[in-house]
Amino acid sequence: MYNLDMEKTLVFGGAFDPVHKEHVAMCKSAMCQLGISKLVLVPTVTPPHKSAGFLSFEQRCDLLKIAFEGVDFVIDDIENVRGKDNYSALTLPLLKEKYGDIVYLVGGDSLEYFDTWYHPEAIVKVCPIAVCQREGFDDIAMRAQYLKQKYGGEFILLDYVGKDVSSSEVRAKLLMGDEPDEIDEKVLCEIRKNGMFCEYKEMAEKLHSYQSDELFAHSKAVVLTAMRLNSRHNLKQDFTKVFLACFLHDNAKQRPSLDGFDVPPDAVGTPVLHQFLGAEKARRDFGITDESVLDAIRYHTTAKADMTMLEKLVYTADSVSFDRTYEPIPQIREIAMRDFDEGFKAVLKYTYDKVRASGKPMHPLTLDAVKCYLGDYCKN
C-alpha cells in the first residue's frame, strides 16, 4: 500500500501546449492530499501518440515557470535531451533513479485509455499512480480498480475533481483569437506579448468577414466540440486537420455564389450546397490543400458512406456543437460525449428523420450514409 510517511516526489508530465489552470490545480491538490512537497514537471517534446504542437519546448517551459510560480517545483528536460520516443514506461524508471521514490500523477481521462499505453504493466511496477478525477468521467474509481486487478501496482484515487478542460480546446481558443478563462492571466499576458498562437489570426479575420457574428460563433463552437470529442474518445485525429476542417466548414454558407466551381447539380439551390462550395472555396480562399480536410468540409452536412474518422468527427461536431441548445440536440450531444460511434449514428438518425418529416427530398449521399451505418433504418 502507499506509504504517506515516505518522502516522495510528484511527477507530472504533459505537452503543456499551453499550460492551463487545471494543470496547476491538479498538482497542488495532489501534493496537498498526499503530503508531497516536491514536484517535477516533465514537458514532452512531441508525445508519441499526438501530433506536433505549436509552442517550442523552451516556450512551454517559460510558461510553466509563470503558471507554477509559488510552487516548489523543477522542470526536467529528460524528454528534450533524449530526443526520441519518450513513453512513460521508458522515462519513469530514469526519473525514479534521479529523484528517488516518485508518484506519477495522471488525469482521469488518461486512465480511461491506460490499456493502450506503451507497456502499462511496466509503468505500474515503477511507482504508485495518483489519479485526479475529472468531470464527465464517472467510472474512474471502477476503472482504477480494474487496472489494479489487471496490472497490479497502486492506483491512488484523489479527491480533486478537475474540470473537463483539455489543452487542445484552450489552444484552439487562442488560435481563433479568444482569451480563454482556463489560462492564468499572467500566462495569457506572456502568450500575447510574445505573439504565440497567432498562426491563424489572418484566417480568423478573413473567415469572420465572410460570416455573421452568429455563424462565426457557431464555427468556433464546432471547433471546440470536435476538440472535446477527439480528446474524450482518444480518436487520435490530428489537431491541425480537425481545427481547419471545423473552423472552415461553413466558410461558404453565407456566400453561395458558384464562382464557376463545378458542384453537383442536385446540390444547387439546396441547403447542402455550402458543403461542396465550402471545400472549393477553402482551397481557393484559405489555401487548404489537404484533401482529407477538404473532404471533411465537403461532406459535413450530408454525410456519406464509408466516412473517415475525421469526416465523422466534423459531421458530428457540427450537429451537436455547444451552441446548439434546441431539442433534442443536448441529448444527442450527451450520447456523443459518452460514446462517439453511438453519437454519430444518433446524429445520422436525427438528420434522416428530420428531412423525411419535412417532405423534402433526401440527398443521395445521406441515403448512402444511412444504408452504410444504420442498415435497414431507412426502411422503417
Secondary structure, 3 states (H helix, E strand, C coil): CCCCCCCCEEEEEECCCCCCHHHHHHHHHHHHHHCCCEEEEEECCCCCCCCCCCCCHHHHHHHHHHHCCCCCEEECCHHHHHCCCCCHHHHHHHHHHHHCCEEEEEEHHHHHCHHHCCCHHHHHHHCCEEEEEECCCCCHHHHHHHHHHHHCCCEEEEEEEECCCCHHHHHHHHHCCCCCCCCCHHHHHHHHHCCCCCCCHHHHHHHHHHCCHHHHHHHHHHHHHHHHHHHHCCCCCCHHHHHHHHHCCCCCCCCCCCCCCCCCHHHCCCCCHHHHHHHHHHHHHHCCCCHHHHHHHHCCCCCCCCCCHHHHHHHHHHHCCCCCCCCCHHHHHHHHHHCHHHHHHHHHHHHHHHHHHHCCCCCHHHHHHHHHHHHHHHHC
